[in-house]
Amino acid sequence: MRPFQRVAPFWLSSCHKSTLPSLCIFKVYVLPLLLCDLASMKIYNDLTFVFRSGREHNLGSRCMKWRQVVNMHGSYRYLKRVFVGVGVMAALAGCRSGGELQPVGTSQCGLFGETLDWSQRIQVLNQISLAFTQKCDQAIVQYAGRAQENFRHKTFSVSKETANVFLFDGALTEYVLESNERAYLSVLLAASYFRMGYPSEAKVELRRLDHELFAPLYNFGEDPVNLVLSAVLWEVLGEPGDARTDWYRVAEPLTSSLLTVDPVLREFAREQVKRLDQGQGSIPSWQVYGVGRFPEVDWELKLFGSKNGYYAIKPKQAFDPACLSGTGIRIPTESWFAKIAHRHDHAYHPLLNIQSWIRLPIAVIYGLVPFSMGAGIAVGGCAGAVSLGEKGSGDLCALSIFGGVQLMQMAPTFFQNTIRPDLRHWNLIPASFIITQAAVLESESCSTDQARVHNIVAPPHQSKPLSTMRPVPLLPSVPLP
């Protein structure tokens, strides 16, 4: 048996089982034409290939008929160019995933800066989260502030913003920190300074947190979760006056720019304001635990009834509800998710909203390209096979239909990948916080098994099994005098 005889049956049969339509189109159409190019150079002209029916066909004689078919439909060069174009578009449509995130070990704190790739902003933020978990406080002080400064501003470019309409959202733009992410970096900085024994520097970071929430930047808006964390930190640092200010802003959101505050959280904040006003006792022995993993974000198309462009954005896993006990509270970070869900709201980012509506008809055109191309291949291939008038035309027609249908099925993918929203965010952050005065977490009624299993701030190299893992406190349990 000639070498190509052993290859061709696998090629023709595997195409029917292929899960990659673009690869199938290559096998069915482009590869035979490339082989015909070899035949035209009088190379492998005497080889024989086998159809699924078992019929043998000489490569040189079949190429002449094959060229007549594809040239009759003007598609020889077109098919080869189309395959390249489809491959480029498919690769572009799915090129948002980054490299694998590597945990930071305690012994590697000194090498933390060497692992940062500042062009990958989300990975930098996630590495900062891991470094804080491992108590690499010096690294947090050195790099969290730099990330806060470098990732906070939106740089507008007319050419990029215009070209971005023809690609998926965020393809040509750098990620910009949301206001809650800038504030949370200040929380991590303040907690790191406090653990290192620098309370004055921690207070500076908490005042910067206030600025980050109020700054009229591209991403703006107050956040109740960071305000609560700030209030607790102020108390731990021995500044009840500043703590009362933050507690009051959460307790009475109508007096601030906070959009919504959970009623449970408002009740808890009012209790703290009342306690501070009455001067009851000493400063509580607060402990703050990061709980769970911020859920992945999902979206669907909703043309009508959505204020967020035509997107309906929701978490893949629901947040735990807020929980109030006699010793503390569990606060979900659902308000952080709201910043992602309303990113394309006209009242928040009018430019993104307008771009999304302009992108919609372009996505329809992109979806029609593989659909019409697949229909043309199916019809044209069968028409050309019939015109051959020889044995094997049925196999060629079947392959044309199969390849055309596979290409037509790519149309929804092209459409969805073009209109999909920019959902990038700092994902290695807690899904909720447990703030408690309990001596041990087990005595806190708002603590759950889920908190102990899916604790994001637990060391990655924790030797205990997941069922016995406990959240690692963001703050020490020892109160200040």
ABEGO torsion letter per residue (X at the ends): XBAAAAAAAAAAAAAAABABAAAAAAAAAAAAAAAAAAAAAGBGAABBBBBAAGBBBBAAAAAAAAAAAAAAAGAAAAAAAAAAAAAAAAAAAABABBBBBBBBBAAAAAAAAAABBAABAAAAAAAAAAAAAAGBAAAAAAAAAAAAAAAABBBBBAAAAAAAAABBBGAABBBBBBAAAAAAAAAAAAAAAAAAGBAAAAAAAAAAAAAAAABBBABBEBBAAAAAAAAAAAAAAGBAAAAAAAAAAAABAAABABABBBAAAAAAAAAAAAAAAAGBEBBBBBBBBBBEBBBBBBBBBBABGBABEABBBBBABBBBBBBBBAABBBBBAAAAAAAAAAAABAAABAAAAAAAAAAAAAAAAAAAAAAAAAAAAAAAAAAAAAAAGBBGAAAAAAAAAAAAAAAAAAAAAAAAAAABBBABBBABBBABBBBBABABAAABAABBAAAAAABAABBAABABBAAABBBBBABBABBBX
